[in-house]
Amino acid sequence: MNTILVIEDNNEIRENTAEILQLAGYKTFTAENGKTGVETALRETPDLIVCDIMMPVLDGYGVLHLLNKNDTTKNIPFIFLSAKSERTDLRKGMEMGADDYITKPFEEIELLNAIEVRLKKKSVLNQEYANNASGVGNFLHDLKETGLVNHLKDQYDIVKYSKKQFLYQESNRPRFVYFVVKGKLKSIKIHEDGKEYIQELFGEGDFIGHLPIIEDRNYDESVIVLENAEVLQLPKEDFMQMMNAEPAVLQKFVRLMTKNIREKEERLLTLAYSSLRKRVAKALLDIDAKYNKDSGANAIDISRDDIAHYVGTATESLIRTLSDFKQEKLVNIIDGRISIANRDKLRNLIY
């Protein structure tokens, strides 16, 4: 059960607010002034604080200032309550780090909605996400589901792309963040020898193209459709508003992207120093985990050429390695379709 601290000097407003929150399923604490509120927050560490601005002993600004200086309370979501005449002073509170404000008199549903959004945001920011493209995509998806970014439109254009069509090309200036609704895509780079190398694979639920927007640079790779795809296009401006509106969101996103970059570097090291057998084994496991984990499918439905480009080898070398894996009962190949027969052995190849 989430706990909420209500700091309010007006007895009627304080008790009514606490009662509303209790009926909504929250455990509440109350304080009649800012000083008592700070003491209660330090003692109880609530999940969220609702605080009046104009109070005796210590006003709401002082409460927020003191709580922001304490490591145990500085990240607690903080909502100001204010009289309409104080709205011109709210910028001060928001600049100090308040998450939201509600003007008095307020509707019960307005308060409950604000609290729900802030608690969902806290949950998203506290959750650990996988250090890969899917993890970043899940974070952005969960963030949108919180309703925190109300300025974003509910619907964006979903564009259909055909196999081999470019989503974008290297050196293009980014205009959208892309969300894969359906289908498979790959990001590629063309080496100076003219060979294609696959940097990353994308599928349903993945976001694409967010890092160049964050870093304000052109694309340094191209993204091509592997099979017919449906892609939602989130305009660059809306994405940046989402990031800039919430510093904590941007910090979390940057941390996730750092992990994602580290994972890519580890994959490049694998390509550089592992044997061909290990590289092919890792590629098969990666692709299988990417596209088959939720679908229940067994076959790796990607062409031999694309697997070779992902591994960084010639298609002929890949085919020979797959033949060896089949003889060793590591994979099955039926009607040309590859499926993994023994994940553990494939994952733990000695050479």
N, C-alpha and C positions, 0 to 999 in steps of 0.2 A: 504494500500500500504506500503510495506516494504521500509525503508529508509537506505541508505548506504552513509557513509562518505569516501571520497577518499582523502588521504593525500599523496601528491607527489610534489616534487619541480620542476620536468620537466613539463613545461607548456603543451607541446604537448601530452605527455603521460597522464597527469592529465585530460585534456579536452577530449581526445579520450576515455579514460576509463569511464568518466562520461557519455559521449554520448552513449556508448555501453550499459551501465546500464539503462539509461533512455529509450532506445529503447526496452529493455527487460522488462520494466514495473516497474522499481524501481525509487523512488524519491531519488535524490542525492544531497549531499553537498560536497564541495571541500575545500581543504586547501593547501597552497603552502609551508608550513613548519611544523615541529613538534609542535612548540609552538602554532601556529594558529589552528592546528589540535586538540590539547588537549582542547583549548578554545571552539572550535565548538562542540566537542563531549560532553563536559559538558553542553553546552547550548541546543543542539538538541537531545541528547540521541538517536543516530541512532540505527537501528537494527543490523548493522554490519559495521565493519571498514576495509577498504583496505589501507595498509600503506607501503610506501617505507621505506627502512632501512637507507640508506645514504642520509641525508638531512642536510641543514644548520640550525643553531639556536638550534634545538633539533632533534636528530636522532630517528629512529623508536624504538630502544630499550628504549629510554627515554620516548617516548610516551606511550608505553605499560606499563612501570613501573609506571608512574603517573596515568594512567587510572585504573590499578589494585589496587591502593591505595584508589580509590574513590568508595563508595558503589553503586552509581548510574551507574557506567560504568564498574565495574570490571567483569561483566558477559557478556559483549557484545562480540560476536564472532569477532576474530581479525585475519586477513590474511595479512601476509607480502608479499610485492613485493621486489624482489631482483635481482641484476645482477648475472650472472652465477659465476662470480669471488668471490661472497660473500657467496657461498653455504656452505663453510666450517664454516662460522660464524652463520649459521642458527640454529645449535643446541642450541646456547645461547638463541635465541629467543623462541624456542620451550620449553626450560626448564623454561623460564620466564612465560609461559602460553599462547603463541600464538597458534591458532587453526590449522593453515595451512600456507603454503607459496607457491608462484608461482614465477618462474624465468623469467626474461625478456630476450629477447622478448617473449611474450606469445600469444597463440591463444585465440581469443574471447571466444570460447566454453569452453576452459580450465578454464577461469576466471568464467564464468557463472555457470559451473558445480560445482566448488568449493564453490561459494556463495550459490547455491541452497542446497547443502549438509549441510552446516553450519546453514542455516536458518531452515532447517527441524530438525536438531539436537536441535536447540534452542526451537523449537515448542514442540518437544517431552519432553524435560527436564522441560518445563514450564507447561505442561499439568498435570492435576490431574487424577490419575488412582485409580480405586477401590482398597480398602484394602483387597483384597483376591487373590486367585491363578489366577483367570481370569485377574485381574488387572495387576499382575506381567507379565502374559503371553502377555497381550496387549502391555505393555511397551516394552518387548523384541521384539515383532513382529513389532511394529512401528519403533523401533530403527533399525532393519534390513532393513525395507523399506526405510529408509533415504538414504541408500547406503553409510553410514558413515564407515562401516566396510568392506572395499573393499577387504580385504585379505580373507574374508570368501568365501567359495565356493558357487556358485549359487544353487547347488543341493547337497542334502545329501541323504543317503539311507533311503528309507521309508520301514519299516519292518512291515509285517503283523503278528499280534498276535491273537491267538485263545482264546475263552472264557476259563477262569480259568488258563490261562498261566501266569507265573510270568514275569513282566517287569524287576524287580530286587528283591532281597531278603535282609532282614535285615542282617547287618554286611558285606555285599558286599562292595568292594571298588568302588566308582563311576567312570565311564568311559565316560558317555554321559550326556548331558541335552536332555530330550525327549520332543518333541512337538506332541500333539495329533492331527492328521489329521482327524481321524474318530474313533468313538466308545466311550465306557465308561470304566473307570478304577477306582479302589479304592486303597487307601493306608491303611494298617492294622497293628495292633500290636496284638500279642498274650499275654494275661494276664497270670500271674503265675498260675491261676486256669484253664488255657487251653482254655479260651473263646477268641473268636476273637472280636476285637473292630475296627471299621472303623474310621480312623483319618480324611480322606478327600476323596472327590469324584472329579473325573476329567472327562472332556469331550472335545469335539472339540474346538481347540484354546488354550488349556491349556499347559503350560510348566511344566515339572515334573523333580525333582531331581537336581535343581540348588543350593539349600541351602547347601547341604553337600559338593558340590564342592567349594562354596565360603568359607565355614568354614573348608575345608580340613579335613573331617572326613568320616568315613564309614556311610552307611545308617543306620538309627535307626528304620526303618520301612520297610515293604514289599509292593510292588505295584503289584496288580493282575488285570487281564482283566475281566471286568464284561460282556462285549459282544465283539464280534470280532472287533478288532481295527487295525488301521493303524497309525504307530508312526514314525515320523522323528527323526533321531538320530544325534544330534549336538555334535561332539567330544569335550571332556573336554578341550583340548588344545585351540581349536578355541573360545570356550566360554570365557575362561580366557583371551585370547588375546583381545577379544571384551571388557571385563570389564576393563582390565588394560590399554588399549590404550587411554581411555578417563576417567580421574579422576571424571569428573562431572557425567558421566554415572554410574560409580560405586557408587558414593554418592547417586544418585537418586535410584538406585537399592536397596541399603542397607536401605534407608528410607522406600521403599515399603515393603521390607521383614520384617521390624520392625512392620509395620502396620499389615501385614499378620500374624505374630506371635501373636500380640495382639488379633486379631480376633479369633485365635485358642484358646487362653487362655479364652476368653469370652465364647466360646462354651463349654469348659470344665467346667467352672463355672455353666453354664446352666445345664449341665448333672449332676453336683454334687448337686445342690440346688433346681432345679425346680421339680415340680410334674411330674409324668409320662405323664399325659395328655399334659402338656406344652412342654415336651421334644418331644413327638410324633408330636405335632402340628408344632413345629419349624423344625423338621426333614422333614416333608412333604413339608413345604414351601421352605426349603433350596433345596431339591431335585428337586422340581418343577421349581424353579428359575434357577437351574443349567442346567437342561436338556431340559426344554420346552419353555424357553423364546424366543428363536429364531426360533424354529422348528414349532411353532404353534400347537404342540401336546398338548393333555389334560391329557392323562393317565401317571401316574408315573410308568415307565417301569423298575422297580427294584423289585427283589424278596422280600417277607416278611422277609426272614432270613437276607438279607442285610440291610433292613430298621431297623430291630431290632438291628443289630450290630452297625449301625450308631447311634441309640438312646442310646444303652448301656443297653438293657433289653432283657428278654427272648422273643422268638418268640410268645409264647402263650399269654404273657401280651400285646404285640403289637396287636395281633389279637383281643383281647377283647376291647382294646382302639379304634381300627378302627371300630369295631361294634358299640360302643357308638357314635362315630363321625358320623356314617352313620345315626343312629336314630335321631341325633340332626341336620341332614341335613348340616353338615359341609363338608362331603365328599360324593362322589358317588362311589359305588362299583358295577361294571357291568361285568359279566363273569370273576370275580376275579381281574379285573383291577381297580386301585384306581385313582380317579381324584378329584381335589379340587372343592367343590361346593360354599364355602363362605370363601374367603381369609381373609377378614376383621375380621370376628368372630373367625376364626382359629388363627389369629395373636394376637388377644386381649382376649384370654381366661383368665378368672379371676382365675381359679384354675386348 
